[in-house]
Amino acid sequence: MEKYWNEDIVGAVNRFKRSLLSGRTKYFDVSEFEGIVEQLLDEGDYLGSEIAAEQGIKIHPNAVPLQLKYAQVLINKGKYEKSLQYIKFAEKIDTRNPDVHLLKGSAHMVMGNEQKALISFKKAINYAGSDRDEILYHIGLTYVQVGDITKAIYYFEQSIKANPENEMALYDLGFFCDQTGKYRKSLKYYDLYLDLDPFNYSVWFNVGTVYNKIDKHKKAIEAYEFVLALNGEFTMALFNIGNALANAEEFEDAIKKYKEFLELEPDNDDAYCYIGECLLNLDKHSSSENYYRKALKLNDKNDTAWFGIGLILWMKQKLDESIEYIKKAIKIDDTNSEYWLTFGKIHNDSNNKESAINALKKAARLDASNTEIWLTWTDLHVKYKEKDSATHILKRGIKNNNDSILKYRLVALLLENKKEKEALEMLLISMKQDFEQINYLFDIYPKSLKNKKIKKIVDEFRKNNTIEES
């Protein structure tokens, strides 16, 4: 029956499009007009969908479904006030229609009036009956539309409480939990989805991606292999098997997978870059550079390839050439903090202090959470014997980044600068935050091992901590 309806609507859409070309209005019943509007919306033809809705309302002025479809078209076009006029008209005809209140709530939400939206959503839920899960799901979609993913997830979860087999809600929970870093929950919802539809290869692909993010690379590979078993033409699964192997530092096997992928997609410049990166990790610098250059032949806007060659030239101590390549990478993507950090390091090696500092400033603005940026910047000032500047930068880093490593580095710097009292205070703060990192202090400042005061503080802290744990 569903197939027949779809084919019937396709025919109606084609007849409607021909009527637009001829300039003659044709008759369609309410369900046909509803299907035409929906199909044109799916195609992104907002003008056509608006004309269809207007024609439908002229022919069937009291048809609530068409009033709502037209309101939906108007919302999509940003005409919220006008959409509410049609929704209110539909509400007068059918007060207990949950779709009326759902759409009214959506209009108020996108207009920024959440209180009014919640009143309408509550009515929609109350009138939903057996469609409660669908109403809750669509409320969640409205929150996605306005960018409030936390509340969207809440409503999706309410939807599956109402109906544990709502596949769309389960899929979106898997997707948005992944997007918000809730990887365990994401896998839980994807698993529930796969219990209902175990042969959905796109969901298996998403599962593989989540496993990759939490460093469960074998699990990721299993998921991607299942994708290929279900759909051998889904080549990105093969590409991502290469990624999983590379993330697991199985670089030789990763290269083989990327090459398999390239047999199917020979013009994919990213695959050449990934092979180049694997070879770089295997210390095969010449081969790595060749693959990065192959990537550039396919796409001279590939910033990863420019950066990769720049790294290799840096390793070869060809500093001037390296700077030129990193510059090209930055010109393509000037928001990549790793590029700016490396740029700063190379300038530092070239004894170009001002350029190095400017690059590190940019890197820190882009990603203050990158501990290496602050350490590199600190070490640069230490190199030039600028003790106060080094301390200032490190303290600034700690304000922006709570990593205990920065605090232990400050302890070492303060000890070097004969500021023992301040150093010991910072040592206590560092140990309370993460005692396991104490060895970092001993590695970068071995003299601290011979400092009696430090030894006493560390021993007392260790003893007290052990007592508390036991």
N, C-alpha and C positions, 0 to 999 in steps of 0.2 A: 504493500500500500504506500509506503514512504517513497519507494522508487518511482511509482506512478505519479505521486504528488510532485516530486522534484522535476520529472520530465514535463509534467503539465505546466509547471511554473516557468521552466525554461522556454517553452513554447509561448507562454503569455508574455514573458519579457521580450522575446523577439518580435512579437506582434506589436507590443507597446513601442519598441524602438522604431519600428517601421512607421507607426502612426505619427511619431515625432517628426520623421523625415517628410511625411506627406502633409503634415499640418492638420490632419483630421483626428479628432478625439474618438477613441474606440471605447466600447462598453466592456468592462470586466466586473465580475462579482467581487464581493468584499475580500474573500480569501485570496483571489487572484491578485487584487491590488496590494494586499498585505505582502504576498510573496514577491511581487515585482519590486516594491519598495525595499524589502529585505535584501533581495538579490543585488539591486543597484547600490545599496549601502555597502554590501560586501565587496563590490567591484570598485568602491571609492568614487562612484558617480553621484556626488551629492546633489548636483543640479537636477539630474534625471530623477533621482529618488524624490526630490522636493516636488517636481512637476507631477510625478505619479501620485504622490500623496494628496496634492491639491485637487487633481482630477478625481481621485477616489472620493474625497470628501464632498465634492460638488454633486457626484452621482449618488453617494450614500451618506448624506449629511449627519445621520445619527449613529453611524457605525463607530463604536468605541475603539475597536482595534485600529481603524484608520486614523482616528484622532491621536491615538498614542504613537502610531508610526510617524505621523507628521511631527509630533512633539519631539520624537527621537531625532528626526532629521534636523530640526531646528536647534536642538542641543548640540548636535555634531557640528553645526555651522556657527555655534556661539551665540545664537539668538535665544537666550534663556528666558527673558521676560515674555517674548511672544510664545515660546513653548508652553509656559505656564498657563496662558490663556486657553490653549487647546486641552491641556491636562485638566483644568478646572471645569471645562465644558463636559469632558468625559466623566469627571467625578460626579457631576449632577445627574448624569444618566445612569451611572453604575457605581454607586457609593462604596459597595463592598468588593470592588474589583482590586485585588492586590497589586496588579500591574500598574494601575492608576497611581496608587500611593508610592510604589517603588520608583516610578518615573518622576513623580513630583519631588520625592526625596533626592533623587539624583540631580534634578535641576537646581534645587536649593543648595545642594552640596557644592556643585561646580561654581555656583554664584558666591560661595563663601559663607553661607548661613547654615552651619552645622546643626544648630538647635532646631530650626524648622525642618531640616532634613531628617533628624532623628525622630521627630513627631510623626512624619510621614512613613518612615521605615517601620516604626512600631505598628502603625495601622496595617502596613503591607504584611508584616509577620502575623498579626492577629487574624487577617482575612485569608491567609495563605492556604490553610487546610492541608491537603496532601502534598502541596507544592512548597511546603515550608523550606525544605533544603534548597530549592531553586531560588527562592526569594532571598534567603540568607547569602547564597553564593553571589547573586547579582549585587547585593549591597556591598559585599567585599570588593567586587569589580569597580564599584563607584569610588571606593577608598583608594584603589589602585590608580584610578584616573586622576585623583587629586594628590597623589604621591604619598599617602599615609599607609605605608605597607604594613606597619604593626597592626593597625586596626583592620586592614584587609585580611591579614592572617587570622585574626580573631574571628571574623565572620565566616571565613572559609572553614575554620575548625567547628564553629557552630553548625555549619551546613552538614558536615559529615557526622556530627552527633545526631542530627535529624535523619540523615540517610548515609550510613557508612559506605554505601556503594555509589556515591556521587563522584563519578570519575573526573569530571572537570575540576571539582573542588580539591580532590586528592592531587591531581596534576599540578594545580596552581600552588598548593601548599608545598609540594616538593620543590617547585621552581622558586618561589619567593623565600622559602626558608634557606635555600641555597644562596640566593642573592643577598640575604641579610646575615650570612655566616653561620646559620644554625644548621650545620651539616648533618648532624645526627638525626635531627628531626626531619630534614629533607629526605634522607634515606628511608626513614620510617614510613613517610607518606608515599614515596615512590614504590616501596615494597608493597604497601596496601593496594596501590593502583595495579601493580603487576599481578597481585593475587586475582584481580578481576580480569585483567587483559595481559596475560603473560607474553604475548607475541608482539607487543608494541615496541618496535625497534628504537623509536625516538626516545622513549622513556628509558630504555636500557642504555642509550647513549648518554643521557643526562646522569644516570646512576654512575656510569664510568667516570664522568667529569667530576662528580662530587667525591668519589673515592680517590681520584687523583689529587684533589685539593687537600685531603686529609692524610696524604702520603701512604695510602693503602694501594700501592701500585699493582700488586698481583690481582686484587679484587677489581681494580679498574680495567685491567687487561681482560679478565674473564667477561666483564660486562661488554666491552667493545667487541670481543670475539663473538659474543652472542648476537650483537647487532649485525655483524657480517654474516652469521649463519642465517639470520632472518631476512637480511637484505644485502646481498653481495655487492650492490651498486653504491652503497652508502660509504664512499671512500674515506670520509672524514674519520670514520672509526679506525681505519688502518693508520691514518695519520696520528690519531690520538694514542694508538698503541705505541707508536714511536715515542710520543711525548712521555707516556708512562714509563717506558724503559729508560729514557734519558733522565727522568726525574729519579729513578731508582739507581742511577749511575751505571746502568748496563749499556754503555755507549755503543759498543760494537753491534749489539742486537738492535739497538734503536736505529742505527744507520741502515741496517738491512731493511727494517720496516719502512723507513722514509724512502728508500730506493724502490721498494715494492709500490709504494704510493705514487712515486714519480713515473713509474711505468704506465700508470693509469691517468695521471695528471701531470704530464711533462712540463707544463708551463707554470707550475706553482713555485714562485720564487721563495716563499716562506720555507718550503721543504728543503731547498738548497741551503738556506740560512741555518736551519736546525741541524742539518748534517755538518755544516761548518762549525757550529757550536760544539757538537759531539767530538769532532776531530780536534778542536781546540782543547777540550778537556782531556783528550788522549795525547796532548802535546805534539800533535802532528800539524805543525803550524803552516807549512807550505800547502798541504792538502786542504787545510781549513780555509786558507786564503783563496784557493782556487774555487771552492764552492761558494764562498761569499761573492766572488767576482761573477760566477755564473748567475747568481741571484740578481746582481746589478745589470747584467745583460738583458735579463727578462724584465726588470723593473728598476730603473735608476732612482726611483723615489723610495726604495726600501731602506729605511733608516737603520734597521738592524744590521744589514750588510755593510753599510758605511762604518757603523760602530765596530762591528766585528773585525774588519780590516784595520781600523784604527787601533784596536787592542793589540793585534798581532804586531803592527809596526812599533807600538810602544814597547812590547816585549823585546823587540829587536833593537831597542834603543834608537830607533829612527824617529826622534821626537818631533821634529818639524813636520815630517810627512804625517805622522800620527795625528797631530793637532788639526791638520787640514781635513782629514777624514772624519774626525769627531765633530768638527765644525759643520760638515755636510749633514751628519746625522742630526745634529741639533737644529739645523735650519729646517729640516723636515718635521722634527718633533722637539720643540723647545720646552715641553712640559715633562720630559723624562729626567727625573732627578739623578738617575744612574749615569746618564750621559754627562750631566754637569759635574757630578762628583769625579768621574774619570778625567774630564777636561781639567778640573782643578789639580788633580794628582799629576797629570802630565806637565802642566805649567809649573808645578812645584819642582818636578824633576828637571825642568828647563831653567830653574832659578828665576822664573818670571813671577815674582811674589804677588804683584798687584793683580795680574790676570788670574792667578790661582785663587786669591781671596774673592774676587768678583764671581768666579765660577762656583765656589763653595757657598757664597751668600745665596746665589740663585738656587742651588741644590737644597739648602736648608729651608728656604721659603717654600719650595715645592713639596718637601717631605721632611718635616722636622722629626718624624719618628724614626728616621734612618740614623742609627747610632754611629755608623761609620763616618757619616758626614762630619759630625761634631768632633770625633776623634782625629780625623784627618786635618780639620781646621785647627784644632788645638796643637797637633804635632807640627804644623807649619809654623806657628808662632814660637814653639819651643826651638825649632830648627834655627830661627833667627834670634834666639835668646831673648824673646819678648815675653817675659814671665807673666807680667800683669795682663797682657792681652790674651795669653793662653788661658789664664785663670778666668778672665771675663767671659771668653767664648764658651768654656766648659760649663760655667755656672748658667750661662744663657741656655746652653743645650739642655741642662738638667731641668730648667723651668719649662721647656717645651717637650721634654722626652724623659719619662720616668725610669729609663733603663738603669739598673744598678751598676752596670759596667761603667757608665759615665761617672757615677759617684765614686767608684773605686779608682777610676783614673784621676779624679780630683784629689782623692786622698794622696795618691803618689805625687801629684804635682805640688800639693801643699807641703808634703814632706821634703821634696827637692828644694822648695823655696824657704825652708826653715820655719814654716808656720805649723808647728807641731800640734798646738792646742786645737786649732781649727781642723787639722787633719784628723785628730782622734775623735772629734765630734762627728765629722763626716763618716768616719769608719764605723761608728756605732749605728748611724742611720743606714749605711750600706748593708751591714750585717743583718740588721732587723728586716731589711727588705729581702735580701737573698744571700744567705750565709755561704751557700755553695759556690758563689762566684769569688770567694776570698782568694782563691789561687790565682785569679787574674791579677790581683794586686801584687802577689809575690813574684809572678812572672815578669811584670813590667817594671817592678821596682824591688829587686832582690834584697836590697839593703833593709827592707822592712822586716825581713825574717830575723835580722840581728837586733832589731829595736826592742828593748826590754819592755817598754810601755805597751807597744803593740802586741807583743807576745802575751803579756798579762791580760790585756783586754780581750784578745781572741780566745785564750784559754778559759777565762771566766765566762765568756759568752757561750762557748761550746759546752762547758760544764752545766751552766744554768739551763741551756736549751735541752740538753740530754735528760736532765732531771724532769723538766716539764713534760717531755715526750713520754718518759717512762711512767 
